Amino acid sequence: MKILLNGEGREIPEGLNVTALLEHLRLDPARVAIERNLEILPRGQWQTTAVAAGDRFEIVHFVGGG
């Protein structure tokens, strides 16, 4: 199915929740914040939120440094 990820169209497998989407994208869940369809998605809802065709995600990576 197709979603929009950080402004780019992306084809992903069907049946994923947000946690599984991060695994599919090989992203560390501890280092990201997620906006879904223009709303911040709380970390506690990632496991229960199904990814649907046409969803729009913005995923921001936290970068450490000094």
C-alpha positions in Angstrom: 0.0 0.0 0.0 1.1 3.6 -0.5 1.7 6.2 2.2 3.4 9.6 2.3 6.6 9.6 4.4 8.4 12.9 5.0 6.9 14.3 1.8 7.7 11.3 -0.4 5.4 8.5 -1.7 6.4 5.2 -0.2 5.2 1.6 -0.9 4.9 -0.5 2.3 3.4 -3.9 3.2 -0.2 -3.9 4.4 -1.2 -4.8 7.9 1.5 -2.8 9.8 1.0 -0.8 12.9 3.3 2.2 13.6 5.8 0.2 15.6 6.0 -2.4 12.8 6.4 0.5 10.3 9.5 1.7 12.2 10.9 -1.8 12.1 10.2 -2.0 8.4 12.0 1.3 7.9 14.9 0.2 10.2 14.4 3.2 12.5 15.2 3.1 16.2 11.9 3.9 18.0 13.7 5.4 20.9 15.2 8.2 18.7 12.1 9.4 16.7 9.0 11.5 17.0 6.0 10.8 14.7 3.3 13.0 13.3 0.5 11.1 11.5 -2.0 13.0 9.3 -0.9 16.3 10.8 -1.2 15.2 14.4 1.5 14.2 16.9 1.1 10.5 17.6 1.9 9.7 21.3 4.4 6.8 21.7 1.9 4.9 23.8 -0.4 4.6 20.7 2.2 3.3 18.2 1.4 -0.3 18.9 -2.3 0.1 18.5 -2.4 2.5 15.5 -2.8 0.7 12.2 -1.1 2.3 9.2 -3.7 2.9 6.4 -3.3 3.6 2.7 -2.9 7.3 2.1 -1.6 8.0 5.7 0.8 10.9 5.9 3.7 10.5 8.2 6.5 12.9 9.3 9.2 11.1 11.2 11.8 13.2 13.0 15.1 11.7 14.2 16.7 12.9 17.3 20.4 13.5 16.9 22.7 13.8 19.9 25.8 16.0 20.0 27.6 18.6 21.9 
